[in-house]
Amino acid sequence: MKKGFMKKAAGAAVSLALMGALVAGCGNGSSSSESNSGDASAESVSSSSGENGGEKYKIALSNSYMGNDWRQLMIKTAQIVAEKDPYAEKVQLDIVNCENTAEAQSASIDALVEEGYDAILIEAASPTALIPSIQRAQEAGIVIVTFDNTVEADGVYRVSTDLADLSTAWAEWLAAQCGEGANVIVDTGIAGSTSGNTMYEAAMAVFEEHNINVVSEFASEYADGVGQEQIASVLAANDQVDGVYSLCYANTVYNAFTDAGRELVPTTSFNSNIGQITAYDNQMDVLIGQNTPGLGAEALKIAVDVLDGKEVPQETMIQAALFTNDTSVEFGYETTQIEEDTTFFRDLPDAFDYPVVPADFEPQVEAGEVSDYQQ
């Protein structure tokens, strides 16, 4: 029997034939690498025997996409956390990377049930299509924690960045910097996306309250190249822009404005290493917000707490970290000073996103511990 948690026998409804789908679409990973091919003997982050000879919790992280730096950094962060106290003596963490389809991830979840995992952490390929496989896992007594792209279903734990709160912070900061009646342009992210809509509505509520004029909208798709093109088009059509509500990066806005021969204005952005470098070197009037790569590590903490028998809320919202060159601006949120070799690192990749865990998370993870995150 595991500590504080009794597993039920796996349900007969889960077919052994689905193991083949896991091998085809997903693969177990070791603490230093991940594979897209099946490897039953793959080394895990930790061994199977723990403190005082007790058996460790067997936990899998199911990831549906590896095509960007954030996902790779998220995985590396979770692995490093699993190797540190208090998790090193009680957790075996396996990484399972899947094709970016709900079908592949559903099959992998079914296969993980057969392999006897105590908990599965899921970065979901779909908010709805995974529910049947998740329910089968729950029937087998497995703790399910979804994170970042979450799944709302009975008994499923969820952890994500509070994007509505981040958007509110950005909009309040712009209002404080630009003043009543200012003209701003607004980034809608990816048209029709749930997160984009959530952030848009939160920002608009603040802009309406402060009589901020939205003179144009654009969709950066959270991408540097697309964002720069979109901002350039908006600037060409608008002579008076007092602020930018951006969902891309500080370097994106900087390049668009300087290429257009325009003076920089207060802007918001998501976090990136090159974005912070650009903001610091040019002393930009910017508020940078972070969707922490530590969400996988947060999900691991939640799973272990549940397995230990602790009471855990079904939903955990992480407050975004905020970085700026001028921390004296008062707008209702705490900010962190942008600082070389502390919040950004010139020798690390442009897309590196630091800090990788929230300030109140334990254990903390240093930049050097995850600097080799790229796959």
SVG drawing of the C-alpha trace seen along z (x, -y; Angstrom):
<svg xmlns="http://www.w3.org/2000/svg" viewBox="-18 -61 45 68">
<polyline fill="none" stroke="black" stroke-width="0.4" points="0.0,0.0 1.3,-3.5 1.5,-6.3 -2.0,-7.8 -3.5,-6.3 -4.9,-3.0 -5.0,-2.1 -7.9,-0.1 -7.2,2.7 -7.1,1.6 -10.5,1.9 -11.0,4.6 -12.3,2.1 -8.8,0.9 -7.5,3.1 -4.0,4.3 -4.1,3.7 -3.8,0.0 -0.2,0.5 0.7,0.6 -0.6,-2.9 1.6,-4.2 4.7,-2.7 3.6,-4.1 2.7,-7.6 4.5,-8.2 7.5,-7.1 8.9,-7.0 11.7,-9.4 14.6,-9.4 15.7,-12.1 18.0,-13.6 16.1,-12.9 12.7,-12.0 12.0,-9.7 9.2,-9.2 9.7,-5.5 8.6,-2.9 11.3,-1.8 10.1,0.3 13.5,0.2 13.9,-3.6 15.6,-5.1 13.4,-7.2 14.2,-10.3 14.6,-8.1 14.8,-4.5 11.9,-2.4 13.0,-2.1 12.9,-5.1 13.5,-6.3 13.5,-3.5 13.0,-1.0 9.6,-2.3 8.2,-2.1 8.1,-5.4 5.1,-6.9 5.2,-6.1 4.1,-9.2 4.0,-9.9 4.0,-13.3 2.0,-13.0 3.0,-15.8 1.2,-16.3 3.7,-18.6 7.4,-19.3 7.6,-21.9 8.5,-24.9 11.0,-25.9 8.4,-26.4 7.3,-22.8 10.9,-21.5 11.8,-23.8 8.6,-22.7 9.7,-19.1 13.3,-19.8 12.0,-21.8 9.7,-19.0 12.6,-16.5 15.0,-18.6 12.3,-19.2 11.7,-15.4 15.5,-14.9 15.4,-17.3 14.1,-17.1 11.4,-16.4 10.6,-14.5 13.8,-12.6 13.0,-10.0 9.4,-9.5 8.8,-9.9 9.7,-8.1 8.9,-10.5 8.6,-9.2 8.1,-11.5 5.8,-10.4 5.9,-12.6 3.1,-12.1 2.1,-13.2 0.0,-16.3 -3.4,-14.6 -6.0,-13.7 -6.1,-10.2 -2.4,-9.5 -2.6,-11.0 -5.8,-9.1 -4.1,-5.8 -1.0,-6.7 -3.1,-7.4 -4.8,-4.0 -1.4,-2.3 -0.1,-4.1 -3.1,-2.7 -1.9,0.8 1.6,0.0 0.4,-0.7 1.0,-4.4 -0.1,-6.1 -0.6,-9.5 -0.6,-11.0 0.2,-14.7 -1.4,-15.7 -0.5,-18.7 -3.7,-18.1 -4.0,-18.0 -7.8,-18.6 -10.0,-19.9 -12.7,-17.4 -11.5,-14.4 -9.3,-13.0 -12.1,-12.7 -13.0,-9.1 -9.4,-7.9 -9.1,-10.1 -12.2,-8.5 -10.8,-5.0 -7.6,-6.0 -9.7,-7.4 -11.6,-4.1 -8.3,-2.4 -7.5,-4.6 -5.0,-6.9 -4.7,-10.6 -5.1,-12.8 -3.6,-16.4 -4.0,-18.4 -1.9,-21.6 -1.5,-24.5 -4.0,-23.1 -6.4,-21.7 -9.4,-19.4 -12.5,-20.2 -14.0,-16.9 -15.1,-15.4 -12.2,-14.6 -9.5,-16.0 -7.1,-18.4 -6.1,-21.5 -3.2,-23.9 -2.7,-26.9 -1.4,-30.5 -4.2,-33.0 -4.3,-34.6 -7.3,-36.8 -5.4,-38.3 -2.3,-38.7 -4.3,-40.6 -5.8,-42.8 -2.4,-43.6 -1.1,-44.5 -4.2,-46.7 -4.0,-48.5 -0.3,-49.1 -1.0,-50.6 -3.7,-52.8 -1.3,-54.0 1.5,-54.7 -0.6,-56.2 -3.3,-58.0 -7.1,-58.5 -8.2,-58.8 -5.0,-57.3 -5.0,-55.5 -3.8,-51.9 -3.6,-49.0 -4.6,-45.5 -3.2,-42.1 -5.9,-39.4 -3.4,-36.5 -4.9,-33.7 -8.4,-34.5 -11.0,-32.4 -8.7,-30.8 -10.1,-30.3 -7.1,-31.9 -7.0,-34.8 -10.7,-35.5 -10.2,-35.3 -7.4,-37.8 -9.2,-40.1 -12.3,-40.4 -10.2,-41.1 -8.2,-43.8 -11.3,-45.4 -13.0,-45.7 -10.0,-47.7 -9.7,-49.9 -13.4,-50.8 -13.1,-51.7 -10.2,-54.0 -11.6,-55.5 -8.8,-54.0 -9.4,-54.1 -8.7,-50.9 -7.9,-52.3 -6.9,-49.0 -6.7,-45.3 -4.3,-42.8 -3.5,-39.0 0.1,-38.3 -0.5,-34.5 2.0,-34.8 4.8,-34.8 7.6,-37.2 7.5,-37.4 3.7,-37.5 3.5,-40.1 6.0,-42.4 4.2,-42.3 0.8,-43.0 2.1,-45.9 3.8,-47.4 0.5,-47.4 -1.3,-48.9 1.3,-51.7 1.0,-52.5 -2.7,-53.2 -2.5,-55.0 -0.6,-58.2 -1.3,-58.4 -0.5,-55.2 0.1,-55.8 0.5,-52.2 0.6,-48.6 -1.2,-45.7 0.9,-42.9 0.8,-39.2 4.1,-38.6 7.5,-39.8 9.3,-43.0 11.8,-42.6 8.8,-42.2 7.4,-45.6 10.8,-47.2 11.6,-46.0 8.2,-47.0 8.4,-50.5 12.1,-51.2 11.6,-49.8 8.7,-52.2 10.7,-55.1 8.4,-55.6 9.2,-56.5 8.7,-53.6 5.6,-53.7 4.6,-51.7 4.0,-48.1 3.2,-44.7 4.6,-41.4 5.0,-37.8 8.4,-36.7 11.4,-35.5 15.2,-35.8 15.6,-38.0 12.6,-40.1 14.2,-40.9 17.6,-41.6 16.0,-44.0 13.9,-45.7 17.0,-46.0 19.4,-47.3 17.0,-49.9 15.4,-50.7 12.0,-50.1 8.8,-51.1 7.5,-47.6 5.7,-45.2 6.6,-41.6 4.3,-38.8 5.2,-35.1 3.3,-31.8 5.7,-29.9 7.4,-26.8 7.1,-25.4 3.4,-24.3 4.5,-20.7 6.5,-20.9 3.4,-22.4 1.3,-19.5 3.9,-17.1 3.5,-18.7 -0.2,-18.5 -0.1,-14.8 2.2,-14.0 0.1,-15.9 -3.0,-14.0 -1.2,-10.7 0.0,-11.6 -3.6,-12.1 -3.5,-15.9 -6.6,-18.0 -5.9,-19.7 -8.3,-22.1 -9.5,-20.9 -8.1,-24.0 -4.9,-25.8 -4.2,-29.2 -0.7,-30.5 -0.2,-34.2 2.0,-35.4 5.4,-36.9 5.8,-40.5 9.1,-42.0 9.9,-45.7 12.7,-48.2 10.8,-50.6 9.4,-48.9 8.2,-52.2 5.0,-52.3 1.9,-51.7 -0.9,-49.8 -1.9,-47.2 0.6,-44.5 4.2,-43.6 6.9,-43.6 10.4,-42.3 13.3,-44.4 14.7,-43.1 18.3,-42.2 21.2,-40.7 22.2,-37.2 19.2,-37.1 16.1,-37.3 17.9,-37.1 21.1,-35.5 23.0,-36.6 24.6,-33.1 21.2,-31.2 18.7,-30.8 16.5,-33.6 13.4,-31.7 14.7,-30.7 12.0,-31.7 13.2,-32.4 12.6,-32.0 11.3,-28.5 9.3,-28.1 7.3,-30.7 9.1,-32.5 7.2,-30.7 7.7,-27.2 10.0,-24.8 12.5,-23.5 13.8,-26.5 15.6,-25.7 18.6,-27.7 19.1,-28.7 22.2,-26.5 20.2,-23.4 17.9,-23.7 20.1,-25.5 20.4,-22.3 16.6,-22.0 16.5,-22.1 15.7,-18.7"/>
</svg>
